Amino acid sequence: MNTRNLQQVIRSIPTSDGAGVKLRRSLGHAPNLRLDPFLLLDEFSSENADDYIAGFPDHPHRGFETVTYMLDGHMLHEDHLGNRGDLRSGGAQWMTAGRGIIHSEIPQQQSGRMRGFQLWINLPAREKMKPAAYRDIPSEAIPRVMLAGGVEVKVIAGALTVGAQTIAGPIQGISTEPLFLDVRLPAGTSFAQPLPAGHNAFLYPYEGRLGVGASDERRALAAHEAGILSPAEVVERLEVSADDGAAAFLLLAARPLREPVVQYGPFVMNSRDEIEQAVLDYQNGLLV
């Protein structure tokens, strides 16, 4: 099986969102820095409550899915559908905005570390106006797999392949067939995983430094950089190693949509007319 190599690096940049939450944005900090169907990846991490305490008050979305994955901390999700989710350390939430949702994510702590990620995944045109949905995924519902050498993998979406065994995460049945893994590598260890044919994929180290690719073509990827992997039309595998100390990273892959993307803030559609309609619907209370 051939190996997918590091093709492009997108460095994250400091920015803020919501009511002033400080974060780092890699995918999505410019329109040309996306990876179909992934639209955006934000990392938030601080022990200073001033950096996160105001959170993300009520705001709308239409046309895509948002995934929040929490490493440390406690946030409360509430939306117009009446959904309420306590997002705690190790847990995730998967929200399908569809035709429209208005929600908030507010920290439930006054001090201590708040650390995690928000990922936006595009919806195909035929699903952009489907009813909104929300799923709360507590830490105990996410499989945690220990591999040789102390490598630890959490499976949020898709499935991990270990020999002849497949370990499925709680999120399945999404049209883009996403894979979302959180992998921790002790120093000197490595990790390999087959990736579906035709799926776009990237890595995001949030601790340490990775070696990516086959040993004869290995490239370094530093923390807080999104590493886009080479495309493949057949099943190929990813190989990564922690040669310079322990490392932790997200592995994300999904089937590309190959459709036009028109974004205006929290709305992602396929045409300008659809964006204008989304804005009008929100202004007139018809988004949902």
ZIQUI-V402461 format. One record per pair of residues at least 12 apart in sequence whose ideal C-beta (glycine too) atoms are under 10 Angstrom apart, sorted by the first residue. I is the first residue (numbers start at 1). J is the second residue. If there is no record, write none. Layout:
# ZIQUI-V402461
I:J  I:J
This chain:
# ZIQUI-V402461
1:192  1:194  1:234  1:235  1:236  1:237  2:214  2:230  2:232  2:234  2:235  2:236  2:237  3:192  3:212  3:213  3:214  3:215  3:216  3:217  3:218  3:229  3:230  3:232  3:236  3:237  3:238  3:239  4:193  4:194  4:195  4:199  4:201  4:212  4:213  4:214  4:229  4:230  4:231  4:232  4:236  4:237  4:238  4:239  4:253  5:212  5:213  5:214  5:217  5:218  5:219  5:227  5:229  5:230  5:232  5:236  5:238  5:239  6:202  6:203  6:210  6:211  6:212  6:213  6:217  6:218  6:219  6:220  6:221  6:225  6:227  6:228  6:229  6:230  6:238  6:240  7:202  7:212  7:213  7:219  7:227  7:228  7:229  7:230  7:231  8:33  8:35  8:202  8:226  8:227  8:228  8:229  8:230  9:26  9:202  9:203  9:212  9:219  9:220  9:221  9:222  9:225  9:226  9:227  9:228  10:25  10:26  10:27  10:28  10:29  10:30  10:33  10:34  10:35  10:41  10:202  10:204  10:225  10:226  10:227  10:228  11:24  11:26  11:29  11:33  11:222  11:224  11:225  11:226  12:24  12:25  12:26  12:27  12:29  12:41  12:42  12:43  12:204  12:206  12:223  12:224  12:225  12:226  13:25  13:26  13:29  13:30  13:33  13:224  14:29  14:224  15:29  15:42  16:44  16:51  16:54  17:40  17:42  17:44  17:56  17:59  17:118  18:44  18:52  18:54  18:55  18:56  18:57  18:59  18:104  18:105  18:106  18:118  19:52  19:53  19:54  19:55  19:56  19:57  19:59  19:104  19:106  20:50  20:51  20:52  20:53  20:54  20:55  20:56  21:42  21:44  21:46  21:51  21:52  21:53  21:54  21:55  21:56  21:105  21:107  21:114  21:118  22:44  22:45  22:46  22:48  22:50  22:51  22:52  23:42  23:43  23:44  23:45  23:46  23:51  23:52  23:116  23:117  23:118  24:41  24:42  24:43  24:44  24:45  24:117  24:206  24:224  25:40  25:41  25:42  25:43  25:44  25:118  25:226  26:40  26:41  26:42  26:43  26:202  26:204  26:224  26:225  26:226  26:227  27:39  27:40  27:41  27:42  27:119  27:120  27:202  27:204  27:226  27:228  27:252  28:40  28:41  28:42  28:119  28:120  28:226  28:263  29:41  29:42  29:226  31:261  31:262  31:263  33:226  33:228  34:120  34:122  34:200  34:261  34:263  35:200  35:201  35:202  35:226  35:228  35:229  35:252  35:253  35:254  35:256  36:122  36:176  36:200  36:254  36:255  36:256  36:257  36:258  36:259  36:261  37:64  37:65  37:120  37:121  37:122  37:123  37:124  37:174  37:175  37:176  37:177  37:178  37:199  37:200  37:254  37:255  37:256  37:257  37:258  37:259  37:261  38:119  38:120  38:121  38:122  38:176  38:178  38:200  38:201  38:202  38:226  38:228  38:252  38:253  38:254  38:256  39:63  39:64  39:65  39:66  39:119  39:120  39:121  39:122  39:261  39:263  39:268  40:64  40:66  40:118  40:119  40:120  40:121  40:122  40:263  40:268  41:67  41:117  41:118  41:119  41:120  41:202  41:204  41:226  41:250  41:252  42:68  42:116  42:117  42:118  42:119  42:120  43:71  43:115  43:116  43:117  43:118  43:204  43:206  43:223  43:224  43:226  43:250  44:68  44:70  44:71  44:73  44:75  44:114  44:115  44:116  44:117  44:118  45:71  45:72  45:73  45:113  45:114  45:115  45:116  45:117  45:206  45:224  46:73  46:112  46:113  46:114  46:115  47:72  47:73  47:111  47:112  47:113  47:114  47:115  48:111  48:113  48:114  49:107  49:109  49:110  49:111  49:112  49:113  49:114  51:114  52:73  52:75  52:107  52:109  52:113  52:114  52:115  52:116  53:106  53:107  53:109  53:110  53:111  53:114  54:106  54:107  55:75  55:76  55:104  55:105  55:106  55:107  55:108  55:114  56:68  56:75  56:77  56:103  56:104  56:105  56:106  56:107  56:118  57:103  57:104  57:105  57:106  58:78  58:79  58:80  58:102  58:103  58:104  58:105  58:106  59:101  59:102  59:103  59:104  59:105  59:265  59:266  59:282  60:80  60:97  60:100  60:101  60:102  60:103  60:265  60:266  60:267  60:278  60:279  60:281  60:282  60:287  60:288  61:79  61:95  61:96  61:97  61:98  61:100  61:101  61:102  61:103  61:120  61:132  61:265  61:266  61:267  61:268  61:278  61:282  61:287  62:97  62:98  62:99  62:100  62:101  62:123  62:128  62:129  62:132  62:264  62:266  62:267  62:268  62:269  62:274  62:275  62:277  62:278  62:279  62:281  62:282  62:287  62:288  63:97  63:98  63:99  63:100  63:120  63:122  63:123  63:125  63:127  63:128  63:129  63:261  63:262  63:263  63:266  63:267  63:268  63:269  63:270  63:274  63:275  63:278  64:95  64:96  64:97  64:98  64:120  64:121  64:122  64:123  64:127  64:128  64:261  64:263  64:266  64:267  64:268  64:269  65:94  65:95  65:96  65:97  65:98  65:119  65:120  65:121  65:122  65:123  65:127  65:133  65:171  65:174  65:175  65:176  65:178  65:268  66:93  66:94  66:95  66:96  66:97  66:101  66:103  66:105  66:118  66:119  66:120  66:121  66:134  66:266  67:92  67:93  67:94  67:95  67:117  67:118  67:119  67:120  67:121  67:135  67:137  67:156  67:157  67:171  67:178  67:180  67:252  68:85  68:87  68:91  68:92  68:93  68:94  68:95  68:105  68:116  68:117  68:118  68:119  68:137  69:87  69:90  69:91  69:92  69:93  69:94  69:116  69:117  69:118  69:119  69:137  69:142  69:154  69:156  69:157  69:180  69:182  69:250  70:87  70:88  70:89  70:90  70:91  70:92  70:93  70:114  70:115  70:116  70:117  70:118  70:139  71:89  71:90  71:91  71:113  71:114  71:115  71:116  71:117  71:182  71:206  71:207  71:248  72:88  72:89  72:90  72:109  72:112  72:113  72:114  72:115  72:116  73:87  73:88  73:89  73:107  73:108  73:109  73:112  73:113  73:114  73:115  73:116  74:86  74:87  74:88  74:89  74:91  74:106  74:107  74:108  74:109  74:112  74:114  75:87  75:88  75:91  75:93  75:104  75:105  75:106  75:107  75:108  75:109  75:114  75:116  76:88  76:104  76:105  76:106  76:107  76:108  77:93  77:95  77:103  77:104  77:105  77:106  77:134  77:136  78:102  78:103  78:104  78:105  78:106  78:134  79:95  79:97  79:101  79:102  79:103  79:104  79:105  79:132  79:134  79:288  80:100  80:101  80:102  80:103  80:104  80:132  80:287  80:288  81:95  81:101  81:102  81:103  81:131  81:132  81:133  81:134  81:288  82:134  83:95  83:101  83:103  83:132  83:133  83:134  83:135  83:136  84:134  84:136  85:103  85:105  85:134  85:135  85:136  85:137  85:138  86:108  86:136  86:138  87:105  87:107  87:108  87:116  87:136  87:137  87:138  87:139  88:108  88:138  88:139  89:113  89:114  89:115  89:116  89:139  90:116  90:137  90:138  90:139  90:140  90:141  90:142  90:144  90:154  90:182  91:116  91:136  91:137  91:138  91:139  91:140  91:141  91:142  91:156  92:116  92:117  92:119  92:135  92:136  92:137  92:138  92:139  92:141  92:142  92:154  92:156  92:157  92:169  92:170  92:171  92:180  92:182  93:105  93:118  93:134  93:135  93:136  93:137  93:138  94:119  94:121  94:133  94:134  94:135  94:136  94:137  94:156  94:157  94:170  94:171  94:174  94:178  94:180  95:132  95:133  95:134  95:135  95:136  96:121  96:123  96:127  96:130  96:131  96:132  96:133  96:134  96:135  96:174  97:120  97:123  97:128  97:130  97:132  97:133  97:134  97:266  97:267  97:268  97:287  97:288  98:123  98:127  98:128  98:129  98:130  98:131  98:132  98:133  98:288  99:127  99:128  99:129  99:130  99:131  99:132  99:278  99:281  99:286  99:287  99:288  100:129  100:131  100:132  100:266  100:267  100:278  100:281  100:282  100:286  100:287  100:288  101:131  101:132  101:133  101:134  101:266  101:287  101:288  102:132  102:266  102:282  102:285  102:287  102:288  103:132  103:134  105:118  115:206  116:206  117:180  117:182  117:204  117:206  117:250  117:252  119:156  119:157  119:178  119:180  119:204  119:250  119:252  120:263  120:266  120:268  121:157  121:174  121:175  121:176  121:178  121:180  121:252  121:254  121:257  121:268  122:176  122:254  122:256  122:257  122:259  122:261  122:263  122:268  122:269  122:270  123:174  123:175  123:176  123:257  123:259  123:268  123:269  123:270  124:175  124:176  124:255  124:257  124:258  124:259  124:270  125:257  125:259  125:260  125:269  125:270  125:271  125:274  126:175  126:259  127:174  127:175  127:176  127:257  128:259  128:267  128:268  128:269  128:270  128:274  128:278  129:269  129:274  129:278  131:288  132:287  132:288  135:170  135:171  137:156  137:157  137:169  137:170  137:171  138:170  139:154  141:156  141:169  141:170  142:154  142:155  142:156  142:157  142:169  142:170  142:171  142:180  142:182  143:155  143:156  143:159  143:160  143:167  143:168  143:169  143:170  144:167  144:182  145:160  145:162  145:165  145:167  145:181  145:183  146:184  147:160  147:162  147:183  147:185  147:189  147:190  147:191  147:192  148:162  148:189  148:190  148:191  149:185  149:186  149:187  149:188  149:189  149:190  149:191  149:242  150:184  150:185  150:186  150:187  150:188  150:189  150:246  151:183  151:184  151:185  151:186  151:189  151:190  151:191  151:242  152:182  152:183  152:184  152:185  152:186  152:191  152:248  153:167  153:181  153:182  153:183  153:184  153:185  153:191  153:193  153:251  154:169  154:180  154:181  154:182  154:183  154:184  154:250  155:167  155:168  155:169  155:170  155:171  155:179  155:180  155:181  155:182  155:183  156:169  156:170  156:171  156:178  156:179  156:180  156:181  156:182  156:250  156:252  157:169  157:170  157:171  157:172  157:174  157:176  157:177  157:178  157:179  157:180  157:181  157:252  157:253  157:254  158:171  158:172  158:174  158:177  158:178  158:179  158:180  158:181  158:195  158:196  158:199  158:251  158:252  158:253  158:254  159:172  159:179  159:181  159:193  160:179  160:181  160:183  160:193  160:251  161:192  161:193  161:194  161:195  161:237  162:193  169:181  174:254  174:255  175:254  175:255  175:257  176:199  176:200  176:253  176:254  176:255  176:256  176:257  177:196  177:198  177:199  177:253  177:254  177:255  178:199  178:252  178:253  178:254  178:255  179:193  179:195  179:196  179:199  179:201  179:251  179:252  179:253  179:254  180:250  180:251  180:252  180:253  180:254  181:193  181:203  181:238  181:249  181:250  181:251  181:252  181:253  182:206  182:248  182:249  182:250  182:251  183:203  183:205  183:210  183:240  183:242  183:247  183:248  183:249  183:250  183:251  184:207  184:208  184:242  184:246  184:247  184:248  184:249  185:205  185:207  185:208  185:210  185:240  185:241  185:242  185:243  185:245  185:246  185:247  185:248  185:249  186:242  186:245  186:246  186:247  187:208  187:242  187:243  187:244  187:245  187:246  187:247  188:241  188:242  188:243  188:244  188:245  188:246  189:240  189:241  189:242  189:243  189:246  189:247  190:210  190:211  190:215  190:239  190:240  190:241  190:242  190:243  191:210  191:238  191:239  191:240  191:241  191:242  191:247  191:249  191:251  192:237  192:238  192:239  192:240  192:241  193:237  193:238  193:239  193:240  193:251  193:253  194:235  194:236  194:237  194:238  195:229  195:232  195:235  195:236  195:237  195:238  195:251  195:253  196:232  196:234  196:235  196:236  196:253  196:254  196:255  197:232  197:233  197:234  197:235  197:236  197:255  198:231  198:232  198:233  198:234  198:235  198:255  198:256  199:229  199:231  199:232  199:235  199:236  199:252  199:253  199:254  199:255  199:256  200:228  200:229  200:231  200:232  200:252  200:253  200:254  200:255  200:256  200:257  201:227  201:228  201:229  201:230  201:231  201:232  201:236  201:238  201:251  201:252  201:253  201:254  202:221  202:225  202:226  202:227  202:228  202:229  202:250  202:251  202:252  202:253  202:254  203:221  203:225  203:226  203:227  203:228  203:229  203:238  203:240  203:249  203:250  203:251  203:252  203:253  204:221  204:223  204:224  204:225  204:226  204:227  204:248  204:249  204:250  204:251  204:252  205:220  205:221  205:222  205:223  205:224  205:225  205:226  205:227  205:240  205:242  205:247  205:248  205:249  205:250  206:223  206:224  206:247  206:248  206:249  206:250  207:223  207:224  207:242  207:245  207:246  207:247  207:248  207:249  208:221  208:222  208:223  208:242  208:243  208:244  208:245  208:246  208:247  208:248  208:249  209:221  209:222  209:223  209:225  209:241  209:242  209:243  209:244  209:245  209:246  209:247  209:249  210:222  210:223  210:225  210:227  210:240  210:241  210:242  210:243  210:244  210:247  210:248  210:249  211:239  211:240  211:241  211:242  211:243  211:244  211:247  212:227  212:229  212:238  212:239  212:240  212:241  212:249  213:227  213:229  213:230  213:238  213:239  213:240  213:241  214:237  214:239  215:239  215:241  217:230  217:239  218:239  218:240  218:241  218:243  220:243  220:244  221:240  221:247  221:249  222:244  222:247  223:247  223:248  223:249  226:250  226:252  227:240  227:249  227:251  229:251  229:252  229:253  231:256  238:251  238:253  257:270  260:272  260:274  262:274  262:275  262:276  262:278  263:275  264:276  264:278  264:279  265:278  265:279  266:278  266:282  267:279  267:281  267:282  267:287
